[in-house]
Amino acid sequence: FSLHKTMSPRHQSPLFLLLSVLVAPGCAFQVLRAAPALPRAAALLSASKPALPAVTKAYTLSGLATGAAWTACSCVALSSHPNAAIDAVCGLRHNLLTIAQAYALPLPLIWAVASALRSAAAAGWDRLSSATYRRLNLALFTSSAWLCAAAVCMPAFAYGYDMYPAALKAAAGAAHGLTALLCAGVWVRTVEPTRSGHYMPRLVRGLAGSLATLAPKSASDDPEAASSRDGRSELALCAALFAWFAVLPVVSPFPMATVPAILGKRMSRAYSAWTWLAACVCYVLKDAAERGRSSASTFATLRKGLAAGSLAHLLVVALKLVGVDGGGLLLPGRGLWTFYANFVAVPFTAGASVAMHALAAFATTCSEVGEEK
C-alpha cells in the first residue's frame, strides 16, 4: 500500500494505471498458472459436472465484499467535501443525492454478476467453462483490479484528494483484490493457454474478436422482425457506449471526466470499473439474444440487475435536473448549475450518457424474450 508514495507523478496518472490494469491480466494469469497455491488438484479434476460448493461460497462472499467495499468508500468520499468552502455550501441533501448516485448502478450490477457466477459454480466446471462465464469472470477481474487500485491509490484517481483512512484502504483493497484473484483463478482453470504456454495471446485475440463481432448478427431495420424485438441491436449499441464511457473519464480532463458517473473529481474515475462491467454485461446479453438463450436464468438475472441499475441511475439524474438539490430546470434556484457545474458544462456528453442508460433500461425491460432453445 506504500507503492503509490514511491511512484513518479507520470506513473500516478489514471492513463498509466489503465495501461497497468490492461496488462495485469496476462501477468496475473501466468503467475496463477505457475503458482503451486492454485493446483489443478484431483479434487477439482475428478469430475467436471458436480457442484463446486467452495467456489460457490467464494463468489457469494466476493459479491458481498465488493458491494460493501464500494459502499464504504463512496460514503467516506462523498459524505463531505475536502474543500471546506465547498463543503459548507453542499449540505446533507446534496451529499445524500451524490451517494445515491454512486450506489444506483453498481450495487444491482454486482448482485447480478455475482449471482450469475454463483449459479454457474453450483452447476460445475462445465458451466463455468462456457464463453458466457469466462467473459463475466474476465469482466469482474478487470473491474475489481481497477477498484483495488482506486482504493489503494486514491489520489491518482481523485484529482489528488486522499480521503480514505489506512484501514479502509486496506480492507477495500483486500476485498477487490481477492475478488480479482478468484475470477482470475477460475478463468485459468476453465481455459487452456496458447501453444506458446501463455495466456496473453488468448486475451488479446478474445478482446479483438469481441470488438470485431460487436455488431449484432442478423440485425434488421424492420421493427416487427424477431431479430429486432429481442433487443440485440440495442444491447450491441449499449455495449459500445458503456465501453466508451468507461474509457472517457480516464483519458479526459475534468469537466468531461465526470460523465457518466456525476460523482465529481473524487470518484468519477474509479467509477469506470462499473461502466466497464456494464459494457461486458450488455455484450453477454447481446450474445444470448443472438443464440436464442435470453430466457435462461443467468441472462434473466443479468437483465434484472442492469435494468434496476440503469433505472435507479436515471431516477437520481432526473431528481438533480428537476432541481430537488437547490433548484434546477423546474424548481427555482441555481443548485443544478452550482453543485453539478462539471455535468452541465458538457451538455452533449452528459445527454449521451443519459440516453445510454435509458437505452439500457429499454433493452432490458421491453425486449421480447422467447423460449429457451
C-alpha positions in Angstrom: 0.0 0.0 0.0 3.0 2.3 0.1 3.6 1.8 -3.7 1.7 5.0 -4.6 4.1 7.1 -2.5 7.1 5.9 -4.5 5.6 6.4 -7.9 6.5 9.4 -10.0 3.8 11.8 -11.0 3.8 10.4 -14.5 3.2 6.9 -13.1 0.4 8.2 -10.9 -1.8 9.3 -13.8 -5.1 7.4 -14.4 -3.9 6.6 -18.0 -0.8 4.9 -16.7 -2.9 2.9 -14.2 -5.3 2.0 -17.0 -2.5 0.5 -19.0 -1.3 -1.3 -15.9 -4.7 -2.9 -15.4 -4.9 -3.9 -19.0 -1.5 -5.6 -18.8 -2.2 -7.1 -15.4 -4.5 -10.0 -16.5 -1.7 -11.7 -18.6 0.8 -11.3 -15.7 -1.7 -12.5 -13.1 -2.8 -15.5 -15.1 0.8 -16.5 -15.7 1.5 -16.3 -12.0 -1.6 -18.2 -11.2 -0.8 -20.9 -13.8 2.7 -21.4 -12.3 1.8 -21.0 -8.6 1.6 -24.2 -6.6 -1.1 -22.4 -4.5 -3.5 -22.9 -7.4 -3.1 -26.7 -8.1 -5.2 -28.5 -10.6 -5.8 -30.9 -7.9 -7.5 -34.2 -8.3 -10.4 -33.0 -6.2 -11.1 -30.4 -8.9 -10.4 -32.5 -11.9 -12.0 -35.8 -10.8 -15.4 -34.7 -12.2 -16.5 -31.7 -14.2 -20.2 -31.8 -13.6 -20.8 -31.8 -9.8 -21.4 -28.6 -7.9 -18.5 -26.6 -6.5 -19.6 -25.5 -3.0 -16.3 -23.8 -2.2 -16.3 -21.8 -5.4 -20.0 -21.0 -5.0 -19.4 -19.6 -1.5 -16.4 -17.7 -2.7 -18.5 -15.9 -5.3 -21.1 -15.1 -2.7 -18.6 -13.7 -0.3 -16.8 -11.8 -3.1 -20.0 -10.2 -4.3 -20.9 -9.1 -0.8 -17.4 -7.8 -0.1 -17.2 -5.9 -3.4 -20.6 -4.2 -2.7 -19.6 -3.4 0.9 -16.2 -2.0 -0.1 -17.8 0.3 -2.7 -20.5 1.3 -0.3 -18.0 2.2 2.4 -15.6 4.1 0.0 -18.5 6.1 -1.5 -19.8 7.0 1.9 -16.5 8.2 3.1 -15.5 10.1 -0.1 -18.9 11.7 -0.8 -20.4 12.4 2.7 -18.3 15.6 2.8 -16.1 17.7 0.5 -12.3 18.1 1.3 -12.6 21.8 0.3 -14.1 23.4 3.4 -15.7 26.3 1.5 -17.5 23.9 -1.0 -18.5 21.6 1.9 -20.1 24.4 3.7 -22.4 25.1 0.7 -23.3 21.5 -0.2 -25.3 20.4 2.8 -26.7 17.0 3.7 -29.3 16.8 0.8 -26.6 17.2 -1.8 -24.3 14.7 -0.2 -27.1 12.1 0.1 -28.0 12.6 -3.6 -24.4 12.1 -4.6 -24.0 9.0 -2.5 -27.3 7.6 -4.0 -25.8 8.2 -7.5 -22.8 6.2 -6.5 -24.9 3.3 -5.4 -27.5 3.3 -8.2 -25.9 1.3 -10.9 -23.0 -0.6 -9.1 -25.0 -2.4 -6.4 -27.6 -4.0 -8.6 -24.9 -4.8 -11.2 -22.6 -6.6 -8.7 -25.5 -8.5 -7.4 -26.5 -9.7 -10.8 -22.9 -10.7 -11.9 -22.1 -12.4 -8.6 -25.4 -14.3 -8.7 -24.8 -15.4 -12.3 -21.3 -16.7 -11.4 -22.5 -18.3 -8.2 -25.2 -20.2 -10.1 -22.7 -21.4 -12.7 -20.4 -22.6 -9.9 -23.3 -24.6 -8.4 -23.6 -26.4 -11.8 -19.9 -27.3 -12.0 -16.8 -26.7 -14.1 -18.6 -27.4 -17.4 -20.9 -24.4 -16.9 -18.1 -22.2 -15.8 -16.1 -23.2 -18.9 -18.7 -21.7 -21.2 -18.0 -18.5 -23.0 -20.6 -16.5 -21.0 -19.0 -17.2 -17.6 -15.4 -16.8 -18.9 -16.4 -13.3 -20.1 -18.1 -12.5 -16.8 -15.0 -13.7 -14.9 -12.7 -11.5 -17.0 -15.0 -8.5 -16.7 -15.2 -8.8 -12.9 -11.5 -9.4 -12.7 -10.7 -6.2 -14.6 -13.3 -4.2 -12.7 -12.0 -5.5 -9.4 -8.4 -4.8 -10.2 -9.3 -1.2 -11.2 -11.3 -0.7 -8.0 -8.5 -2.1 -5.9 -6.1 0.4 -7.5 -8.6 3.2 -7.0 -9.0 2.4 -3.3 -5.3 2.0 -2.5 -4.1 4.9 -4.7 -7.0 7.3 -4.3 -5.0 10.5 -5.2 -4.1 9.1 -8.6 -7.8 8.6 -9.4 -9.3 11.5 -7.4 -7.6 14.7 -8.6 -5.1 14.5 -5.7 -7.7 14.0 -3.0 -6.8 11.4 -0.4 -9.8 10.8 1.9 -9.7 7.1 2.8 -8.2 6.2 6.2 -5.5 3.5 6.1 -7.9 0.8 7.4 -10.4 1.5 4.7 -7.7 1.3 2.0 -6.5 -2.0 3.3 -10.0 -3.5 3.7 -11.3 -2.3 0.3 -8.1 -3.1 -1.4 -8.2 -6.6 0.0 -11.9 -7.1 -0.9 -11.4 -6.0 -4.5 -8.0 -7.8 -4.8 -9.3 -11.1 -3.6 -12.3 -10.9 -5.9 -9.9 -10.3 -8.8 -7.8 -13.3 -7.8 -10.9 -15.5 -7.5 -12.1 -14.6 -11.0 -8.6 -15.0 -12.5 -8.1 -18.4 -10.8 -11.5 -19.7 -12.1 -10.7 -18.3 -15.6 -7.3 -20.0 -15.7 -9.0 -23.3 -14.5 -11.5 -23.2 -17.4 -9.3 -22.3 -20.4 -6.1 -23.7 -21.9 -3.1 -21.4 -22.7 -2.0 -21.0 -26.3 0.6 -23.3 -27.8 3.3 -20.9 -26.5 2.2 -21.6 -23.0 1.0 -18.0 -22.4 -2.5 -16.5 -21.7 -1.9 -13.0 -23.1 -2.3 -14.0 -26.7 -5.7 -15.6 -25.9 -6.8 -12.4 -24.1 -5.7 -10.2 -27.0 -7.5 -12.4 -29.5 -10.6 -12.6 -27.4 -10.8 -8.8 -27.0 -10.1 -8.2 -30.7 -12.7 -10.8 -31.6 -15.3 -9.2 -29.3 -14.7 -5.8 -30.9 -15.0 -7.3 -34.4 -18.3 -9.1 -33.6 -19.8 -6.2 -31.6 -22.3 -5.5 -34.4 -25.4 -7.7 -33.9 -25.8 -10.8 -36.1 -28.8 -10.9 -38.4 -29.8 -7.3 -37.4 -32.9 -6.0 -39.1 -34.4 -2.5 -39.6 -37.8 -4.0 -39.5 -39.3 -3.3 -36.0 -41.5 -6.4 -36.3 -38.7 -8.8 -37.2 -37.7 -11.3 -34.4 -34.1 -10.1 -34.5 -35.3 -6.6 -33.8 -37.7 -7.5 -31.0 -35.1 -9.5 -29.0 -33.0 -6.4 -28.2 -29.8 -7.5 -29.8 -29.3 -4.2 -31.7 -30.0 -2.1 -28.6 -27.7 -4.2 -26.4 -24.9 -4.0 -29.0 -25.1 -0.2 -29.0 -25.2 -0.2 -25.2 -22.1 -2.3 -25.1 -20.2 0.1 -27.3 -21.5 3.1 -25.4 -20.7 1.8 -22.0 -17.2 0.7 -23.1 -16.6 4.2 -24.5 -17.8 5.9 -21.3 -15.6 3.5 -19.3 -12.5 4.9 -21.0 -13.7 8.5 -21.3 -13.1 9.6 -17.7 -9.7 8.0 -17.7 -8.3 9.8 -20.7 -10.2 13.1 -20.5 -9.7 16.1 -18.2 -12.4 17.5 -16.0 -15.2 18.5 -16.5 -15.5 15.8 -19.2 -14.2 13.1 -16.8 -17.2 13.5 -14.5 -19.5 11.8 -17.1 -21.3 9.4 -16.8 -20.8 8.9 -13.0 -21.6 12.5 -12.0 -19.5 11.9 -8.8 -17.2 14.9 -9.2 -13.4 14.7 -9.1 -13.4 12.3 -6.1 -14.9 9.1 -7.6 -15.8 9.6 -11.3 -12.6 7.8 -12.5 -12.9 5.0 -10.0 -16.5 4.5 -11.3 -15.2 3.5 -14.7 -14.9 -0.1 -13.3 -18.7 -0.3 -13.1 -19.2 1.3 -16.5 -16.9 -1.4 -18.0 -18.7 -4.1 -16.1 -22.0 -2.9 -17.6 -20.5 -2.9 -21.1 -19.5 -6.6 -20.6 -22.9 -7.5 -19.3 -24.5 -5.8 -22.4 -22.2 -7.8 -24.6 -23.1 -11.1 -22.9 -26.8 -10.3 -23.2 -26.4 -9.4 -26.9 -24.7 -12.8 -27.4 -27.5 -14.6 -25.6 -30.2 -12.8 -27.7 -28.3 -13.9 -30.9 -28.3 -17.5 -29.7 -31.9 -17.5 -28.6 -30.9 -18.0 -25.0 -32.3 -14.9 -23.4 -34.8 -16.7 -21.3 -32.1 -18.7 -19.4 -31.9 -17.9 -15.7 -28.4 -16.4 -16.0 -29.5 -13.8 -18.6 -32.7 -13.1 -16.8 -30.7 -12.2 -13.7 -28.3 -10.0 -15.7 -31.2 -8.2 -17.3 -32.7 -7.5 -13.9 -29.5 -6.1 -12.5 -28.8 -3.9 -15.5 -32.4 -2.7 -15.7 -32.5 -1.9 -12.0 -29.2 -0.1 -12.0 -30.0 1.9 -15.2 -33.4 3.0 -13.9 -32.0 3.9 -10.5 -29.3 6.0 -12.2 -31.8 7.8 -14.3 -34.0 8.5 -11.3 -31.2 10.2 -9.4 -30.2 12.2 -12.5 -33.9 13.2 -13.0 -34.1 14.5 -9.4 -31.0 16.6 -9.9 -32.2 18.0 -13.2 -35.7 18.8 -11.8 -33.9 20.8 -9.0 -34.5 19.0 -5.8 -31.0 19.9 -4.8 -31.4 23.6 -4.5 -33.1 24.4 -7.9 -32.9 23.2 -11.5 -34.9 23.1 -14.7 -38.3 23.1 -12.9 -37.8 24.1 -9.3 -36.5 27.6 -8.5 -32.8 28.1 -7.6 -29.3 27.6 -9.0 -28.5 24.3 -7.4 -28.1 22.4 -10.7 -25.6 24.9 -12.0 -23.8 25.3 -8.7 -23.4 21.8 -7.5 -23.2 20.0 -10.8 -21.1 22.5 -12.8 -19.0 19.8 -14.4 -22.0 17.9 -15.6 -23.8 20.9 -17.2 -20.5 22.2 -18.7 -20.6 19.3 -21.2 -24.2 19.0 -22.2 -23.8 16.9 -25.3 -21.7 14.2 -23.4 -24.0 14.4 -20.4 -27.0 13.9 -22.7 -25.4 10.9 -24.4 -24.7 9.2 -21.1 -28.4 9.7 -20.0 -29.5 8.3 -23.4 -27.2 5.3 -22.9 -28.8 4.4 -19.6 -32.2 5.0 -21.0 -31.4 2.6 -23.9 -30.1 0.0 -21.5 -33.3 0.2 -19.4 -35.4 -0.1 -22.6 -33.4 -3.1 -23.9 -33.6 -5.0 -20.7 -37.3 -4.3 -19.9 -39.0 -4.0 -23.3 -37.3 -6.7 -25.4 -39.2 -9.9 -26.2 -37.6 -13.0 -24.5 -38.6 -16.1 -26.3 -38.5 -19.7 -25.1 -35.0 -21.1 -24.5 -33.6 -23.0 -27.3 
